[in-house]
Amino acid sequence: MDIGRKMAETSAAEAESRAEFKAFSADSKTDMASKQSDAAHLEEKKEQQAKALAQKQADLASSQSELGSATGYFEELKKQCISPEADAAKAEAHRQEEIAKLKTALKELE
């Protein structure tokens, strides 16, 4: 009787272990599929972000090039528009002459 009981217990334990293994295998397959899907989505996101980064770097290079051109043009215009001190002295002398002429004209009118 002891052998029959042990065989029954062993058979029951094996059946339970098989059921647990099948459940574990099914959970593992589901988990593996989920993780592979997540990995595929993350890889796709990584590729999209890499493309976006490359585009932004190209935009930055283009903007820096435009800025360099604009800065060069500004420097050219600045030379034309902003008078050096010598020109400022000439302008001051010209203004003083104008003021003197206006004062003379005012005296003549009085």
URBELQUI-V689207 format. One record per backbone hydrogen bond with DSSP energy under -0.5 kcal/mol. CO is the residue of the C=O (numbers start at 1). NH is the residue of the N-H. E is the energy in kcal/mol with one decimal. If there is no record, write none. Layout:
# URBELQUI-V689207
<<CO,NH,E> <CO,NH,E>>
This chain:
# URBELQUI-V689207
<<1,5,-2.4> <2,6,-2.3> <3,7,-2.5> <4,8,-2.1> <5,9,-2.7> <6,10,-2.8> <7,11,-2.7> <8,12,-2.5> <9,13,-2.7> <10,14,-2.8> <11,15,-2.4> <12,16,-2.4> <13,17,-2.6> <14,18,-2.7> <15,19,-2.3> <16,20,-2.6> <17,21,-2.7> <18,22,-2.7> <19,23,-2.3> <20,24,-2.9> <21,25,-3.2> <22,26,-2.5> <23,27,-2.7> <24,28,-2.8> <25,29,-2.6> <26,30,-2.3> <27,31,-2.9> <28,32,-3.0> <29,33,-2.5> <30,34,-2.3> <31,35,-2.6> <32,36,-2.5> <33,37,-2.3> <34,38,-2.6> <35,39,-2.6> <36,40,-2.3> <37,41,-2.4> <38,42,-2.8> <39,43,-2.4> <40,44,-2.3> <41,45,-2.6> <42,46,-2.6> <43,47,-2.3> <44,48,-2.4> <45,49,-2.6> <46,50,-2.2> <47,51,-2.3> <48,52,-2.5> <49,53,-2.6> <50,54,-2.4> <51,55,-2.4> <52,56,-2.6> <53,57,-2.6> <54,58,-2.1> <55,59,-2.6> <56,60,-2.5> <57,61,-2.5> <58,62,-2.4> <59,63,-2.8> <60,64,-2.8> <61,65,-2.1> <62,66,-2.5> <63,67,-2.7> <64,68,-2.3> <65,69,-2.3> <66,70,-2.9> <67,71,-2.8> <68,72,-2.2> <69,73,-2.5> <70,74,-2.6> <71,75,-2.3> <72,76,-1.9> <73,77,-2.6> <74,78,-2.9> <75,79,-1.8> <76,80,-1.3> <77,81,-2.8> <78,82,-2.6> <81,83,-0.7> <84,88,-2.0> <85,89,-2.4> <86,90,-2.0> <87,91,-2.6> <88,92,-2.3> <89,93,-2.3> <90,94,-2.5> <91,95,-2.4> <92,96,-2.4> <93,97,-2.1> <94,98,-2.4> <95,99,-2.6> <96,100,-2.4> <97,101,-2.6> <98,102,-2.6> <99,103,-2.5> <100,104,-2.2> <101,105,-2.6> <102,106,-2.2> <103,107,-2.3> <104,108,-2.0> <105,109,-1.5> <106,110,-1.2>>
